[in-house]
Amino acid sequence: MQDIIAWLRESAGVGPVALWGRSMGASSAVMVGARDSSVTGLVLDSPFASLEQATVPVAGVGRGERRPSGFPLRPGCGRAGGG
């Protein structure tokens, strides 16, 4: 996203930049906005606080449902269902 913002400013002559994102895109927009003080606004639709918060319900953890083998739930903590 940083590269796109830089391109907009340098090549397209764009001034203020606001970001819009939904779900994972909203979370990405928050991260970029926190690092780039030149981002002037954020429109966030359903952001989540962590990858774990977003993936655990989908993967069925805690409900006894079968999870896709090798599906990463937590970075650096192995994979669910596949060992």
C-alpha positions as CSV (number, residue, x, y, z in Angstrom):
1,M,0.0,0.0,0.0
2,Q,2.9,2.3,0.8
3,D,4.2,2.0,-2.8
4,I,0.8,2.8,-4.2
5,I,0.5,5.9,-2.0
6,A,4.0,7.0,-3.1
7,W,3.1,6.4,-6.8
8,L,-0.1,8.4,-6.4
9,R,1.8,11.3,-4.9
10,E,4.8,11.3,-7.2
11,S,3.4,10.2,-10.6
12,A,-0.3,11.2,-10.4
13,G,0.0,14.4,-8.5
14,V,-2.4,13.3,-5.8
15,G,-2.5,15.4,-2.6
16,P,-4.3,14.1,0.5
17,V,-4.8,10.3,0.6
18,A,-7.5,8.5,2.6
19,L,-7.7,4.8,2.7
20,W,-10.9,2.6,2.6
21,G,-10.8,-1.1,3.5
22,R,-13.1,-4.0,4.4
23,S,-12.2,-6.9,6.7
24,M,-8.5,-7.7,6.2
25,G,-8.2,-4.6,4.0
26,A,-9.5,-2.4,6.8
27,S,-6.9,-3.9,9.2
28,S,-4.2,-3.2,6.6
29,A,-5.4,0.3,6.2
30,V,-5.1,0.8,10.0
31,M,-1.6,-0.4,10.0
32,V,-0.6,1.9,7.1
33,G,-2.4,4.8,8.7
34,A,-0.6,4.3,12.0
35,R,2.8,4.3,10.2
36,D,2.2,7.1,7.7
37,S,1.1,10.4,9.2
38,S,0.4,11.8,5.7
39,V,-2.7,9.5,5.4
40,T,-5.5,12.0,6.1
41,G,-8.4,9.6,6.7
42,L,-9.5,6.0,7.2
43,V,-12.8,4.4,6.3
44,L,-13.0,1.0,8.0
45,D,-15.6,-1.6,7.4
46,S,-15.4,-4.6,9.7
47,P,-11.7,-4.6,10.7
48,F,-10.4,-7.3,13.0
49,A,-7.8,-6.9,15.8
50,S,-5.7,-10.0,15.0
51,L,-5.1,-12.8,12.4
52,E,-6.1,-15.2,15.2
53,Q,-9.4,-13.4,15.8
54,A,-10.2,-13.6,12.1
55,T,-9.2,-17.2,11.4
56,V,-10.1,-19.2,14.5
57,P,-13.9,-18.9,14.0
58,V,-13.6,-19.7,10.3
59,A,-11.4,-22.8,11.0
60,G,-14.0,-24.2,13.5
61,V,-11.6,-24.3,16.4
62,G,-13.4,-25.3,19.6
63,R,-16.4,-26.6,17.8
64,G,-15.0,-30.0,16.9
65,E,-15.1,-29.2,13.2
66,R,-12.5,-30.5,10.8
67,R,-10.0,-27.9,9.8
68,P,-8.1,-27.7,6.5
69,S,-4.9,-29.6,6.9
70,G,-1.9,-27.3,7.3
71,F,-4.0,-24.2,7.8
72,P,-1.9,-21.7,9.8
73,L,-3.9,-20.3,12.8
74,R,-1.1,-18.5,14.6
75,P,2.1,-17.2,13.1
76,G,5.0,-19.3,14.4
77,C,2.7,-21.7,16.3
78,G,2.4,-24.5,13.9
79,R,-0.5,-25.6,11.8
80,A,-4.0,-26.8,12.8
81,G,-5.2,-30.2,11.8
82,G,-2.0,-31.2,10.0
83,G,0.6,-31.6,12.8
